[in-house]
Amino acid sequence: MADPTADYWTIADIADHWGVSEQTIRTYRSRRRGELPEPDAVFGRSPVWKPETIIRFQRPGQGARTDLH
């Protein structure tokens, strides 16, 4: 389980927290339709997020349209 006290979460941590695959998180990130917040930092080429950013993020519901923003 992703550690909510960690400084940052990786794509793997977010996938674990949301119960989806890492590829799903990468897809969310590449679509840029509000399915994943912008990273809080980037280390090299690896985006990372503060746990509270992900925990507070309101994910679109399953089947929710994300093209209406």
C-alpha positions as CSV (number, residue, x, y, z in Angstrom):
1,M,0.0,0.0,0.0
2,A,1.2,3.5,-0.8
3,D,2.6,5.3,2.2
4,P,0.6,8.5,2.9
5,T,3.5,9.9,4.9
6,A,6.0,9.6,2.1
7,D,7.4,12.9,0.6
8,Y,6.3,11.9,-2.9
9,W,4.4,9.2,-4.7
10,T,5.4,7.7,-8.0
11,I,3.2,6.3,-10.7
12,A,3.4,2.9,-9.1
13,D,2.3,4.4,-5.7
14,I,-0.7,6.1,-7.3
15,A,-1.7,2.9,-9.2
16,D,-1.5,1.0,-5.9
17,H,-3.6,3.6,-4.1
18,W,-6.3,3.7,-6.8
19,G,-6.2,-0.1,-7.4
20,V,-5.3,0.2,-11.1
21,S,-2.3,-0.7,-13.2
22,E,0.7,1.5,-13.7
23,Q,-0.2,1.6,-17.4
24,T,-3.6,3.1,-16.6
25,I,-1.9,5.9,-14.6
26,R,0.4,6.6,-17.6
27,T,-2.6,6.7,-19.9
28,Y,-4.4,9.1,-17.6
29,R,-1.3,11.3,-17.6
30,S,-0.9,11.2,-21.4
31,R,-4.5,12.1,-22.1
32,R,-4.4,15.4,-20.1
33,R,-8.2,15.4,-19.6
34,G,-8.3,16.0,-15.9
35,E,-7.8,12.3,-15.0
36,L,-4.6,13.0,-13.1
37,P,-3.3,16.2,-11.5
38,E,-0.1,17.8,-12.8
39,P,2.9,16.4,-10.9
40,D,4.2,18.3,-7.9
41,A,7.8,17.7,-9.1
42,V,9.8,15.9,-11.7
43,F,13.0,14.0,-10.9
44,G,14.9,13.4,-14.1
45,R,12.1,12.2,-16.3
46,S,10.0,10.8,-13.5
47,P,6.9,12.7,-12.4
48,V,6.0,12.6,-8.7
49,W,3.1,13.8,-6.6
50,K,2.7,14.6,-3.0
51,P,0.4,12.1,-1.4
52,E,-2.1,14.8,-0.3
53,T,-2.3,15.9,-4.0
54,I,-3.5,12.5,-5.0
55,I,-5.6,11.8,-1.9
56,R,-7.5,15.1,-2.3
57,F,-7.8,14.8,-6.1
58,Q,-11.4,14.2,-7.2
59,R,-11.2,11.5,-9.9
60,P,-13.8,11.5,-12.6
61,G,-16.3,8.7,-12.0
62,Q,-16.2,5.6,-14.2
63,G,-17.8,6.5,-17.4
64,A,-17.7,10.2,-16.7
65,R,-17.0,12.4,-19.7
66,T,-13.6,14.2,-19.4
67,D,-13.9,16.1,-22.6
68,L,-16.3,18.7,-21.3
69,H,-13.8,20.8,-19.3
